[in-house]
Amino acid sequence: MMRSKIVDRGFGYSSTHRVTRDLTAAAVAAACLSVCLVVSLAILSIRFVSTIA
C-alpha cells in the first residue's frame, strides 16, 4: 500500500517534470530557430545591399 503511493507520487512528479522539460526543449528549439532565421535574413540583406551598392 505504501509502496504504491510512493510509486504514484514518483510517476506524477516524473510526468510533470517530463512535460516541463519538453516545454523547455520546445522553447529552446524555437529560440534557436528564430535566431537562425534572423541571422540568415541579416546575411541575405547584407549581401543584397552589397550587390546593389
Secondary structure by P-SEA (a helix, b strand, c coil): caaaaaaaaaaaaaaaaaaaaaaaaaaaaaaaaaaaaaaaaaaaaaaaaaaac
